[in-house]
Amino acid sequence: MKRLDVGRTPVREAIQRLQYDGFVFVSARRGTFVSTIDINDLTDVYEARARIESWATRLAAERLREFAGWTLVS
C-alpha cells in the first residue's frame, strides 16, 4: 500500500465491495481469493456490455450531432 500511496481504509472498503458483489471471497487467516467465474455468467456480462456500449455510442453520436448542429441524412 505504501508503494501505491494508498491507505488501508480505502483498500479494505474496496475488498469489502468486491466481496459484496461476489468477485472475491475472504477466508479468515488465509486471505482474500478471486471467486470462480461461471462461463454462463461471463457470457451474460459480455452480452450486456455489448448492448450498453452500442447504446452509449449511439447516444454520444446523437449528442455530438446536436452540439455541432448536424442533422442525419437518411
N, C-alpha and C positions, 0 to 999 in steps of 0.2 A: 504494500500500500504506500510505503514511503516513495518508492520508485515512481509511482503514478501520481504522487502528491494528493492522495485521497484519504479521507478519514475513515475510521471503522464504521461509523453510523451509516453513511450512505451505502457502503458495501453490504452491511448487514440488512438494510432495508431492501436493497436490490435482490439479495438472495432470498429474502422472505417473499418478495413479489414473485420471483421465479418459482418458488415452491408453491405459492398460492395458485399460480397459473398452470402448475403441473409440469414445468420444464425441468425441475431438479427435485431430488428428494434428499433430505437431511437425515443422516444416521448418527445417533449420539455416539460420541467418542471415536467415530470413524471418519466423518467428514461429509461433504456435500457431493452428490453424484448427479450426472445428467440422466434424466429419465429416458427410457427406451421410447423410440418413435415407431408407431404402427404405420405401415405403408399406406393404409386407407386414410389415416389422419393426414399424412403428408400429401396425398393426392388431393384431399379436400382443401388443404391450405393453399396449394398451388392453384387450384381452380378458382378459389375465392380471390386470391391475389391477382390473377389474370383479369378477372372481371372488374375488380377495383381499379387496377391500373388502366384498363381500357376506358372506364368511366372517367377517371381523373384526367386522362389525356384529352378526351372529348371536351370535358368541361374547361380545361385550360385553353384549348383551341377556340372555344366559343368566347371565353373572356378576352382572349387576345384580339379576336376579331372586333369585339365590342370596344375595346380600348383603342384599337387602331382605326376604328371606323370602317372596317372592311365588311363586305357582305359576301355570302356564299352564293356562287352562281351554280345552278344545277344544270 
